[in-house]
Amino acid sequence: MFKHIIVPVDGSATSLAAIDKAGALARAFGATVTAIFVIDPYPFTGVGADFAYGQDQYLNAARAEASSAIEAANERLKQAGVAAETKVVEAHAVWRGILESAEAVGADLIVMGSHGRRGLEKLVLGSVAQSVLSHTRINTLVVRDASE
C-alpha cells in the first residue's frame, strides 16, 4: 500500500512516537523510510553586524540539534529492523521543507508527530502539523505521544 514514508523529526518524544509508527508501517508494507530534520535558516530578522553573529550561532546550534535528532531517529529505526535514509534540509518554513522533501523523494505517506498545542500557545508557536495538513495532497498520519 505505501512504498515510501517520510518522517520529519525534531528530537521530541512526539517525533520518536512518529518514528516508531513509521517503522511499524514500513515493516508491514515493505516501505522505504526517509527521516528528515528541517532547519529554517531565517527564523528571525535583524539588521547589522549583531544579526550576522546571531545567525551563525543559531545555525550552528540548529545543525547540532538536527544531527542529534537524526541520529536518534536512525538508531530507533535500525532497532525496529528498518533501514532508513536520513536528511537535514533547510527551508524558509518547516512545513514547506517537509512537503518539498516528501515530493523530492516520492513519498506516498507522511508520518509526523503533533504536540497538540492549543489556544495562545498554538497562536504564538504555530502548528507545523496543521500547516502540512492544509497544504499537502500526500496521505498524512499525525501521531500524538500519549505521555504529553
Accessible surface in RSA format (square Angstrom, percent):
REM  Atomic radii and reference values for relative SASA: ProtOr
REM  Chains: A
REM  Algorithm: Lee & Richards
REM  Probe-radius: 1.40
REM  Slices: 20
REM RES _ NUM      All-atoms   Total-Side   Main-Chain    Non-polar    All polar
REM                ABS   REL    ABS   REL    ABS   REL    ABS   REL    ABS   REL
RES MET A   1   173.35  89.8 105.53  69.8  67.82 161.5  98.75  84.0  74.60  98.8
RES PHE A   2    26.82  13.4  25.51  15.8   1.31   3.4  25.51  15.5   1.31   3.7
RES LYS A   3   164.90  80.4 157.36  96.6   7.54  18.0 103.33  93.0  61.57  65.6
RES HIS A   4    29.49  16.1  29.49  20.5   0.00   0.0  18.38  18.9  11.11  12.9
RES ILE A   5     0.00   0.0   0.00   0.0   0.00   0.0   0.00   0.0   0.00   0.0
RES ILE A   6     0.00   0.0   0.00   0.0   0.00   0.0   0.00   0.0   0.00   0.0
RES VAL A   7     0.00   0.0   0.00   0.0   0.00   0.0   0.00   0.0   0.00   0.0
RES PRO A   8    14.53  10.6  10.35   9.4   4.18  15.2  10.72   8.9   3.81  23.7
RES VAL A   9     9.56   6.3   1.68   1.5   7.88  19.0   3.50   3.0   6.06  16.4
RES ASP A  10    63.57  44.5  54.83  54.6   8.75  20.7  30.74  72.4  32.83  32.7
RES GLY A  11    45.53  56.1   0.00   N/A  45.53  56.1  17.70  48.6  27.83  62.3
RES SER A  12    28.18  23.8  17.30  23.1  10.88  25.1  27.55  58.7   0.63   0.9
RES ALA A  13    52.63  48.4  40.15  62.0  12.47  28.4  42.06  59.2  10.57  28.0
RES THR A  14     0.85   0.6   0.85   0.9   0.00   0.0   0.82   1.1   0.02   0.0
RES SER A  15     6.00   5.1   5.67   7.6   0.33   0.8   5.30  11.3   0.70   1.0
RES LEU A  16    41.85  23.3  41.85  29.9   0.00   0.0  41.85  29.4   0.00   0.0
RES ALA A  17    23.87  22.0  15.74  24.3   8.13  18.5  19.93  28.1   3.95  10.5
RES ALA A  18     0.00   0.0   0.00   0.0   0.00   0.0   0.00   0.0   0.00   0.0
RES ILE A  19     0.79   0.4   0.60   0.4   0.20   0.5   0.60   0.4   0.20   0.5
RES ASP A  20    64.21  45.0  52.75  52.5  11.47  27.1  31.86  75.0  32.36  32.3
RES LYS A  21    95.73  46.7  92.09  56.5   3.64   8.7  38.13  34.3  57.60  61.4
RES ALA A  22     0.00   0.0   0.00   0.0   0.00   0.0   0.00   0.0   0.00   0.0
RES GLY A  23     0.24   0.3   0.00   N/A   0.24   0.3   0.24   0.7   0.00   0.0
RES ALA A  24    42.82  39.4  37.95  58.6   4.88  11.1  38.40  54.1   4.42  11.7
RES LEU A  25    38.04  21.2  37.67  27.0   0.37   0.9  38.00  26.7   0.05   0.1
RES ALA A  26     2.92   2.7   0.61   0.9   2.31   5.2   0.92   1.3   1.99   5.3
RES ARG A  27   135.27  56.8 105.60  53.8  29.67  70.6  50.90  69.6  84.37  51.1
RES ALA A  28    79.56  73.2  36.90  56.9  42.67  97.1  49.42  69.6  30.14  79.8
RES PHE A  29    78.05  39.0  50.22  31.1  27.83  72.4  56.77  34.4  21.28  60.9
RES GLY A  30    70.76  87.3   0.00   N/A  70.76  87.3  37.14 101.9  33.62  75.3
RES ALA A  31    12.42  11.4   0.00   0.0  12.42  28.3   0.59   0.8  11.83  31.3
RES THR A  32    69.15  49.2  64.18  65.1   4.97  11.8  34.94  46.9  34.21  51.7
RES VAL A  33     0.00   0.0   0.00   0.0   0.00   0.0   0.00   0.0   0.00   0.0
RES THR A  34     0.01   0.0   0.01   0.0   0.00   0.0   0.00   0.0   0.01   0.0
RES ALA A  35     0.00   0.0   0.00   0.0   0.00   0.0   0.00   0.0   0.00   0.0
RES ILE A  36     0.00   0.0   0.00   0.0   0.00   0.0   0.00   0.0   0.00   0.0
RES PHE A  37    16.23   8.1  16.05   9.9   0.17   0.4  16.23   9.8   0.00   0.0
RES VAL A  38    13.91   9.2   0.74   0.7  13.17  31.7   0.74   0.6  13.17  35.7
RES ILE A  39     3.29   1.9   0.89   0.7   2.40   5.8   3.29   2.4   0.00   0.0
RES ASP A  40    27.75  19.4  25.48  25.4   2.27   5.4   7.11  16.7  20.64  20.6
RES PRO A  41    11.95   8.7  11.95  10.9   0.00   0.0  11.95   9.9   0.00   0.0
RES TYR A  42   125.17  58.4 109.63  62.4  15.55  40.5  61.75  46.4  63.43  78.2
RES PRO A  43    60.85  44.3  25.20  23.0  35.65 129.6  29.82  24.6  31.03 192.8
RES PHE A  44    84.46  42.3  75.17  46.6   9.29  24.2  83.73  50.8   0.73   2.1
RES THR A  45   131.73  93.7 105.76 107.2  25.97  61.9  73.74  99.0  57.99  87.7
RES GLY A  46    37.37  46.1   0.00   N/A  37.37  46.1  20.49  56.2  16.88  37.8
RES VAL A  47   146.41  96.3 119.90 108.5  26.51  63.9 122.94 106.8  23.47  63.7
RES GLY A  48    50.18  61.9   0.00   N/A  50.18  61.9  36.16  99.2  14.03  31.4
RES ALA A  49    88.72  81.6  67.58 104.3  21.14  48.1  74.68 105.2  14.04  37.2
RES ASP A  50   126.50  88.6 116.93 116.4   9.58  22.7  36.00  84.7  90.51  90.3
RES PHE A  51    52.16  26.1  44.53  27.6   7.63  19.9  51.36  31.1   0.80   2.3
RES ALA A  52    57.11  52.5  53.22  82.1   3.89   8.9  56.22  79.2   0.89   2.4
RES TYR A  53   145.73  68.0 141.41  80.5   4.33  11.3 110.57  83.1  35.16  43.3
RES GLY A  54    22.74  28.0   0.00   N/A  22.74  28.0  19.79  54.3   2.95   6.6
RES GLN A  55    16.92   9.5  16.92  12.4   0.00   0.0  15.53  33.1   1.39   1.1
RES ASP A  56    86.82  60.8  85.06  84.7   1.76   4.2  19.19  45.2  67.63  67.4
RES GLN A  57    98.06  54.8  91.15  66.6   6.91  16.4  33.63  71.6  64.44  48.9
RES TYR A  58    63.50  29.6  56.98  32.4   6.52  17.0  51.01  38.3  12.49  15.4
RES LEU A  59    25.68  14.3  25.68  18.4   0.00   0.0  25.68  18.0   0.00   0.0
RES ASN A  60    97.44  67.2  89.53  86.5   7.91  19.0  26.65  64.1  70.79  68.4
RES ALA A  61    63.70  58.6  51.05  78.8  12.65  28.8  59.61  84.0   4.09  10.8
RES ALA A  62    10.03   9.2   6.83  10.5   3.20   7.3   9.64  13.6   0.39   1.0
RES ARG A  63   113.94  47.8 108.41  55.3   5.54  13.2  50.26  68.7  63.69  38.6
RES ALA A  64    64.67  59.5  50.64  78.2  14.03  31.9  58.98  83.1   5.70  15.1
RES GLU A  65    96.29  55.3  88.51  67.0   7.78  18.5  33.39  64.6  62.90  51.4
RES ALA A  66     0.34   0.3   0.34   0.5   0.00   0.0   0.34   0.5   0.00   0.0
RES SER A  67    65.60  55.4  58.12  77.6   7.49  17.2  30.37  64.7  35.23  49.4
RES SER A  68    72.94  61.6  63.27  84.4   9.67  22.3  32.10  68.4  40.84  57.2
RES ALA A  69     4.81   4.4   1.07   1.7   3.74   8.5   2.74   3.9   2.07   5.5
RES ILE A  70    18.21  10.4  18.21  13.6   0.00   0.0  18.21  13.1   0.00   0.0
RES GLU A  71   122.18  70.1 116.69  88.3   5.49  13.1  40.08  77.5  82.09  67.0
RES ALA A  72    45.53  41.9  33.97  52.4  11.56  26.3  42.26  59.5   3.27   8.7
RES ALA A  73     0.28   0.3   0.28   0.4   0.00   0.0   0.28   0.4   0.00   0.0
RES ASN A  74    46.36  32.0  46.36  44.8   0.00   0.0   2.15   5.2  44.21  42.7
RES GLU A  75    83.55  48.0  82.37  62.3   1.18   2.8  35.90  69.4  47.65  38.9
RES ARG A  76    88.98  37.4  84.47  43.1   4.51  10.7  18.57  25.4  70.41  42.7
RES LEU A  77     0.51   0.3   0.41   0.3   0.10   0.2   0.51   0.4   0.00   0.0
RES LYS A  78   130.17  63.5 115.79  71.0  14.39  34.3  70.70  63.6  59.48  63.4
RES GLN A  79   140.53  78.6 100.15  73.2  40.38  96.1  41.94  89.3  98.60  74.8
RES ALA A  80    34.32  31.6  17.66  27.2  16.67  37.9  29.50  41.5   4.82  12.8
RES GLY A  81    63.33  78.1   0.00   N/A  63.33  78.1  35.04  96.2  28.28  63.3
RES VAL A  82    12.21   8.0   6.55   5.9   5.67  13.7  10.28   8.9   1.93   5.2
RES ALA A  83    95.44  87.7  69.70 107.6  25.73  58.5  79.05 111.3  16.39  43.4
RES ALA A  84    29.23  26.9   0.02   0.0  29.21  66.4   4.47   6.3  24.75  65.6
RES GLU A  85    87.67  50.3  79.59  60.2   8.08  19.2  34.38  66.5  53.29  43.5
RES THR A  86    46.10  32.8  24.94  25.3  21.17  50.4   0.84   1.1  45.27  68.4
RES LYS A  87    70.41  34.4  63.17  38.8   7.24  17.2  38.26  34.4  32.15  34.2
RES VAL A  88    71.06  46.8  41.03  37.1  30.04  72.4  41.03  35.6  30.04  81.5
RES VAL A  89    34.67  22.8  30.31  27.4   4.36  10.5  34.67  30.1   0.00   0.0
RES GLU A  90    89.07  51.1  59.37  44.9  29.70  70.7  26.29  50.9  62.78  51.3
RES ALA A  91     8.29   7.6   1.98   3.1   6.31  14.4   8.29  11.7   0.00   0.0
RES HIS A  92   121.30  66.3 102.77  71.4  18.52  47.4  67.52  69.6  53.78  62.6
RES ALA A  93    19.53  18.0  15.95  24.6   3.58   8.1  19.53  27.5   0.00   0.0
RES VAL A  94    50.69  33.4  46.71  42.3   3.99   9.6  46.71  40.6   3.99  10.8
RES TRP A  95    47.52  19.1  47.27  22.9   0.24   0.6  32.02  17.1  15.50  25.1
RES ARG A  96   116.29  48.8 115.12  58.7   1.17   2.8  25.70  35.1  90.59  54.9
RES GLY A  97     1.67   2.1   0.00   N/A   1.67   2.1   1.52   4.2   0.15   0.3
RES ILE A  98     1.19   0.7   1.19   0.9   0.00   0.0   1.19   0.9   0.00   0.0
RES LEU A  99    18.00  10.0  17.93  12.8   0.07   0.2  18.00  12.6   0.00   0.0
RES GLU A 100   102.30  58.7  96.38  72.9   5.92  14.1  45.63  88.3  56.66  46.3
RES SER A 101    10.16   8.6   5.44   7.3   4.72  10.9   6.14  13.1   4.02   5.6
RES ALA A 102     0.02   0.0   0.00   0.0   0.02   0.1   0.00   0.0   0.02   0.1
RES GLU A 103   128.91  74.0 105.83  80.1  23.09  55.0  36.66  70.9  92.25  75.3
RES ALA A 104    86.39  79.4  42.73  65.9  43.66  99.3  54.71  77.0  31.69  83.9
RES VAL A 105    30.63  20.2   8.13   7.4  22.49  54.2  16.47  14.3  14.15  38.4
RES GLY A 106    53.88  66.4   0.00   N/A  53.88  66.4  34.20  93.8  19.69  44.1
RES ALA A 107     9.66   8.9   0.00   0.0   9.66  22.0   0.00   0.0   9.66  25.6
RES ASP A 108    45.74  32.0  40.76  40.6   4.98  11.8  35.13  82.7  10.61  10.6
RES LEU A 109     7.27   4.0   7.27   5.2   0.00   0.0   7.27   5.1   0.00   0.0
RES ILE A 110     0.00   0.0   0.00   0.0   0.00   0.0   0.00   0.0   0.00   0.0
RES VAL A 111     0.00   0.0   0.00   0.0   0.00   0.0   0.00   0.0   0.00   0.0
RES MET A 112     6.71   3.5   6.71   4.4   0.00   0.0   6.71   5.7   0.00   0.0
RES GLY A 113    15.94  19.7   0.00   N/A  15.94  19.7   2.48   6.8  13.46  30.1
RES SER A 114    20.88  17.6  17.48  23.3   3.40   7.8   4.82  10.3  16.06  22.5
RES HIS A 115    58.21  31.8  41.74  29.0  16.47  42.1  29.26  30.2  28.95  33.7
RES GLY A 116    21.20  26.1   0.00   N/A  21.20  26.1   9.21  25.3  11.98  26.8
RES ARG A 117    85.34  35.8  70.15  35.8  15.19  36.2  11.16  15.2  74.19  45.0
RES ARG A 118   170.61  71.6 157.90  80.5  12.71  30.3  74.46 101.8  96.15  58.3
RES GLY A 119    58.45  72.1   0.00   N/A  58.45  72.1  44.17 121.2  14.28  32.0
RES LEU A 120   132.38  73.7 119.53  85.5  12.85  32.3 122.07  85.7  10.31  27.8
RES GLU A 121    91.42  52.5  82.87  62.7   8.55  20.4  29.66  57.4  61.76  50.4
RES LYS A 122    81.54  39.8  79.69  48.9   1.85   4.4  37.33  33.6  44.21  47.1
RES LEU A 123   144.11  80.3 118.45  84.7  25.66  64.5 124.61  87.5  19.50  52.5
RES VAL A 124   107.80  70.9  76.15  68.9  31.65  76.3  81.86  71.1  25.94  70.4
RES LEU A 125   107.87  60.1  75.47  54.0  32.39  81.4  79.07  55.5  28.80  77.5
RES GLY A 126    30.51  37.6   0.00   N/A  30.51  37.6  28.54  78.3   1.97   4.4
RES SER A 127    32.26  27.3  17.95  23.9  14.32  33.0  11.41  24.3  20.85  29.2
RES VAL A 128    61.84  40.7  55.04  49.8   6.80  16.4  56.50  49.1   5.34  14.5
RES ALA A 129     8.27   7.6   6.28   9.7   1.99   4.5   6.28   8.8   1.99   5.3
RES GLN A 130    87.68  49.0  86.48  63.2   1.20   2.9  27.57  58.7  60.11  45.6
RES SER A 131    30.34  25.6  27.80  37.1   2.53   5.8   2.68   5.7  27.66  38.7
RES VAL A 132     0.00   0.0   0.00   0.0   0.00   0.0   0.00   0.0   0.00   0.0
RES LEU A 133    82.90  46.2  62.81  44.9  20.08  50.5  63.06  44.3  19.84  53.4
RES SER A 134    72.96  61.7  32.95  44.0  40.01  92.2  29.10  62.0  43.86  61.4
RES HIS A 135   104.83  57.3  75.31  52.3  29.52  75.5  55.63  57.3  49.20  57.2
RES THR A 136    28.19  20.0   5.74   5.8  22.45  53.5   7.28   9.8  20.91  31.6
RES ARG A 137   243.62 102.3 201.60 102.8  42.02 100.1  83.52 114.1 160.11  97.0
RES ILE A 138    33.69  19.2  23.95  17.8   9.74  23.5  28.88  20.8   4.81  13.1
RES ASN A 139    91.38  63.0  82.62  79.8   8.76  21.1  15.89  38.2  75.49  73.0
RES THR A 140    33.89  24.1   2.22   2.3  31.67  75.5   2.56   3.4  31.33  47.4
RES LEU A 141    64.57  36.0  63.19  45.2   1.38   3.5  64.57  45.3   0.00   0.0
RES VAL A 142    50.84  33.5  27.87  25.2  22.97  55.4  27.87  24.2  22.97  62.3
RES VAL A 143    16.42  10.8  13.02  11.8   3.40   8.2  16.42  14.3   0.00   0.0
RES ARG A 144   122.05  51.2 101.30  51.6  20.74  49.4  44.98  61.5  77.07  46.7
RES ASP A 145    24.99  17.5  20.85  20.8   4.14   9.8   0.82   1.9  24.17  24.1
RES ALA A 146   108.42  99.7  69.22 106.8  39.20  89.2  80.94 114.0  27.48  72.8
RES SER A 147    99.20  83.8  57.35  76.5  41.85  96.4  55.71 118.6  43.49  60.9
RES GLU A 148   104.27  59.9  46.59  35.2  57.68 137.3  60.25 116.5  44.01  35.9
END  Absolute sums over single chains surface
CHAIN  1 A     8258.9       6265.6       1993.3       4578.1       3680.8
END  Absolute sums over all chains
TOTAL          8258.9       6265.6       1993.3       4578.1       3680.8
